[in-house]
Amino acid sequence: LVYSLIVKNDQNTDVVEVADLKEAAYTLTDLKFGVSYFWQVSVTDGIHDAVLSPVYKFTTSKTPNNRYHFVRKENGNYFIISTDESGSNSFRFTDTSFNSWRPRKNNNAGLIAFLRTEGGSPHIFTAKPDGSEVFKVTSIPLGGFNNIELDYSWSTNGKEFLYANFDKLYRINKDGSGQQLVYTTPDGSMITEVDWSYDNSKIAVKTNDYNGYKVKIYVIDMLGNVLNTVLADTAGAAGGLNFSVDGKQLLFTHDVSGYQDSNYRQLNSHIFIYTLADNTIRDISDESDKPNGTNDLDPRFSPNNAQVIFTNTSNDGSSQKNILSIDLNTTDEELTRTTLFENAEMPDYE
């Protein structure tokens, strides 16, 4: 007797056919959220007409409203994981056959943006929360000294992006239309990271030279006027820009060792909170007793600004990366560090 399996669904015309089913159980992979699947088994002895089973049906659960997204690496490519805080609804948001990183969820747009390499250059893409309907936004790619260090920003309403190509900062609609030049660095330095304030009135910018150093972090208005200077020509790597919801504070990282080499290695990166009103800087890595020999990287405020989530890893450049949080409401003298996800980096929490 020869058994065959056929599977259809209610979303498209895709058909899965297994012509010679050898096992009593078959694993169906690449299931989509919120889809009804219909399956039927046939059996034949090669002489008589095939005998058909009834048509059976199952429906997958709806796409979970995951608030956390982060990156892992496999076979040389970054891929994005979507998950909740417990990890129970975790799934691969992007396929490992593509190099995808820097996830950014926007609840108003109902989409998740990310960077992906196409033709050797990084572009902004968007997709639905289940990873479907991938759309390429940019025609002019992002550009800088190191593709993995590049970052971009959504507008709060989810209609536009800010991103940089070397010394130029662009604004573009999420459908790829309306691209316009917003700002050009006066000294020709490269813009590696940007963040747009919640009210879209100001932009945090990080610039550097072709080696990633001679860093400047400053805040400009929408006309390009400098409002605040956070760092200027400081030795060592820096980055991790993120405004608080009220736009009064800015997260950033800086390698306080001041170390610089051709591999862009960091030895002692700390997370700082800069207050725009009085130009004060708070070292929350120091306050939370960061382990020696490690770097705190890619910080983001939680949606209520009560925590900062970030990546921590050894400064050896090859050890596992983990995502942690620092509770800013800790009443003790030392801020509390909590591990959220292991083997994970570039967190986003919306």
Secondary structure, 3 states (H helix, E strand, C coil): CEEEEEEEECCCCCCEEECCCCCCCCCCCCCCCCCEEEEEEEEECCCCCCEECCCEEEECCCCCCCCEEEEEEECCEEEEEEECCCCCCCEECCCCCCCEEEEEEECCCCEEEEEEEECCEEEEEEECCCCCCCEECCCCCCECCCHHHCCCEECCCCCEEEEEECCEEEEEECCCCCCEEEEECCCCCEEEEEEECCCCCEEEEEEECCCCCCEEEEEEECCCCEEEEEEEEECCCEEEEEECCCCCEEEEEEECCCCCCCCCCCCCEEEEEEECCCCEEEEHHHHCCCCCCEEEEEEEECCCCCEEEEEEEECCCCCCEEEEEEECCCCCCCCEEEEEECCCEEEEEC
